[in-house]
Amino acid sequence: MQERSLILDDHQVNLRLQRMAWEILELAGDPCDLVVAGIQGMGHVLAEQLADRIERSGTTACSLTRIELGRPEMAGDPFTLSQPLDMVANKWVVLVDDVTNTGVTLAHALTPFLQQPTRGISMAVLVDREHHRYPVRADIQGLSLATTLQEHIDVQWDGKAWSVYLS
């Protein structure tokens, strides 16, 4: 079995999520209608957490949507949003995922949002692994971590506590 190292505990993840929420508010400007769009799986869980923190700030209206992607390597594979696409019109969109590796998922997830006029689009990830093969980078990062291609980052949420492991 491969050895795992805890790189972020619950307290550290929560501090980073709060900082990321404030960074989102700073990027979007005030006042602003925000759409927080989480990529299926852990990206959407993080988007829910960020949207909750943004809403609690009381300064910005915030909508949440989930992006379900087809396989990025299959050009033309469909995407699905949990809200109608026109909900992003003239709003600031924040695309959220748990970990970015090469940037292909973030690039693929941008597709639906490029079909509507927006005030702007930002990308937020909890962990950026710095293995970019595509010209897509997260504007907001909880942690930037240089890893080898063989290593894996695992973000976990059990409904009560966060943990992030490197293996």
C-alpha positions, 0 to 999 in steps of 0.5 A: 500500500502506498504511503499517504501524508496529510498535507491539510487538516480540517482547520487548515482547509477551512482557513483556506476556504474562508480566504478563497471566499474573500478573494472571490469577493475581491475579484468580482467587485462590489456589488456583484451577482456571482455564480459559483459553479462546481465541477461534479464531485468534490469540486461541487462540494467545495463550491457549496462551501464557498457559496455558503461563506460568500452568502454569509458575508452579506455583500453579494448575491450568489447562485450555485450550479453544478457542472457535469462534464463528458470526458474532456478527451472526447471533443463534443462530449456534452456538459450539463449544468444544474441551472439554465445556462442563461443564469450566468448572463452578465454575472461573475462566474467562479469555476471551482474544482478540488485539484488542478493537474494539467488544466484539461478539466478546467479548460473543458469546464469553461465551455458552457460559460463561453456561450453567454456574456458574463462580467468575468470568469475566475477559477478557484481550486483548493490544490494546484499541482502545477503540472499545467499543459494547457494555458488555464490557471486557477486565479484563486488557490488554497494551496499551490503544491509542486508534486511529481506526476506519479503522486496523487492528491486526495481531497476528502470531506466526510460531512463534518471534517476536511482532509487532504492527502498526498500519496 
